[in-house]
């Protein structure tokens, strides 16, 4: 075991999240053990369990931290067309999915439907939908249908990206184009796409 250092609770938690994130990214969820996390962090199992009662709790905290970081990296700029920013945001999310394949598959397959993990996913989707809806600057009569389209699209993108990670049936460029095309196709039925930076039929 590595030399143990006394850290403040917040610093220790960050250390454990980092150790957990590395292990969950490197291995399938079922192959990660709390003993290994403790060893990687240079602490006792008892201290690890004081911060995280179980592996699921640690994973949920790791996944929430990742979601928060992605949201911070994809803040919208009001001076840039919305769909241009959607493309950039998709790239950032796909980058994370590729770099953390095991983590993403654990959240969306191994632990699919788990209340703790689903809460993280739901919170992330809610923030993304609100940002996109606000950035579009819509009249009240359009907010309802566009909001429904955005939520459905975000769920579609997550499912498509997970399938792509597993099967690699097409290129990453095609994946991104499919995601953008699905959004413009659905939005085109309820609003003028010129308003969010894409001409109809493009």
N, C-alpha and C positions, 0 to 999 in steps of 0.2 A: 504494500500500500504506500502511496506517496506520502511525503511529510505533511503532517496536518498543520494548518495555519488557522488561527482564530480570526474569524471575520464577523462583521456586523450582520444581523439577520438578513437585511436586504442584499448585501453583497454575497452572502452564502446562497441565497435563493437564486441570484443571477448565475452564480457558478454552477449550481445544480441544473438550472435550465439549459445552460450552455452544454454541459456534459450530456444531458438527456437529448438535446436537439441533435448532437453529433451522433449519438448511438441510434436514435430513431431514424436518422437519415441513412445510416450505414447498413442497418439490418431491418428485417421484417419485424413487425410489432411483437410477435410471439417469440422472437429470438432475443429480445432485449430483457435483461433481468435487473431488478433493482440493486442487487449485489454489485453488478458491474458498474452501474451508475455511481454507487457509493465509492467503489474502488477508483474509478476514473476521477472523482472529485477529491479523493484522499480523505474521506471521512468514514465514520461508522454507519452501518445500516440504521442504527437507532436514530442518529441525527438526521439521516435522509428521511426517515419516516416521520420525523417531527415536522418536517417541512411539507412533505407530500405523503399522505396516508397509504397510497397505493400507486401502481404503475399507471393506471388510467388517469389519476389525478395529475401526475407528472406530465403525461402526454397531453392532457387537455391544456395545461399551463403552457407547454411548449408550443402547441398549435395556436393558442390565443396570442402568444407573443409574436409568432410569425405573421399572423393575420394583422396584428396592429402595425407591424413594421411595413407590411405590404401596403396597408392603407396610408401610412405616412409617406411612402414613396410615390403614391399615385394620386396625391391631392390635385384637384382640377384647377387649371389656370383660366380665369374668365376671358382672357384675351386670345385664347387658342380655340379653334373650332372643336366642339364636343367630340365628334367622331374621330378627329385626329388624335385626341387624347385617349379615346377608347382603345385605339390601336396600340398606343404606347403602354397603356395600362395592361392590355392583354399580353404584350411582350413581357412585362415585369412578372405577371402571374405565371406565364408559361415557363419563364426562367426559373422561378421558384419550384414549380412542379417538377421540372427536369432535374434540378439539383437536389431535390428532396423527394424523390420518387417513392421511397418506402414510407415516408411520413404521410404523404398525400394519400397513398393507397390504404394506409392504416385508418386514416380519418374517414375516408369515403367508402371503404369496403369492410375491412376487419371490424371497425367500430361504427359502421353505418347505423344510424338510428339511436346510438347511445345519447342520452339526454345531455350529458356534459359536452360532448363533441358537437352535437347538433346545435347547441346554444352558441358555440363559437362561430359555426358556419352561418347560422341565421343572423347573428349580430353583424358579421362582415357583409353579408348580402344586403342587409338593411341600410348600412352606411353607404355602400356603393350605389344602391338604388336612389337614396336621398340625394347624394351628390350629383348624379346624372340628371335627376329630375329637376333639381334646382338650377343646374348649369344650363338646361335647355330653355329656361325662362318662358314657360308656357302659360297661356291663359287658363283660368280655372276649369273650363269645360274640357280641356285636353289632359289635365293632370291625372285624372282617374284612369283613362284608357292607357296612357303612356306609362303610368306607374305599374299597371298590370303587365304590360309588355316587358318592361325592364326587369321585373322580378322573374318572370317566366324565362327571359333570355339569360339572366344570370345563372339560374338553375340549369338551363340547357348547356351553357358554356362549361360549367363545372362537370356535368356528366360527360360531355364530349371530350374534355381534356383528360378525364380519368380513363375513358375508353382508349384514347390515343396513347396514353402512357402504357397501357397494358398490351395493346395490339400493334401499335406502330404501323397502321395500315395505310397511312399517307404521310406526307411531309409536314413539317412544322408550319411552313408557309401556307399550305392548304388548310391546316387547322385554323390559323388566324383568319384567313379569308372566309372560311365557313362561318366563323363566329361573327365577323363583321357583317357578312351577307345576311345572316339570320336576323341580325338587329335591324339593318336597313330595310329588309323585306317586311318585317312586322311593323316597324314604325311608319313605313310608307303608306300603310293602309289607314292610318289615323291622323297623319300630320304632313306638312310640307317639309321635306327633308332639307331644303335649302336653308332652313332656319338653324340647322345644326351642322352645317358645313358640307353637305353632300347633295349634289344635284340629282334629281330623279333620273333613274335609268342608268346611272353611272355604275 
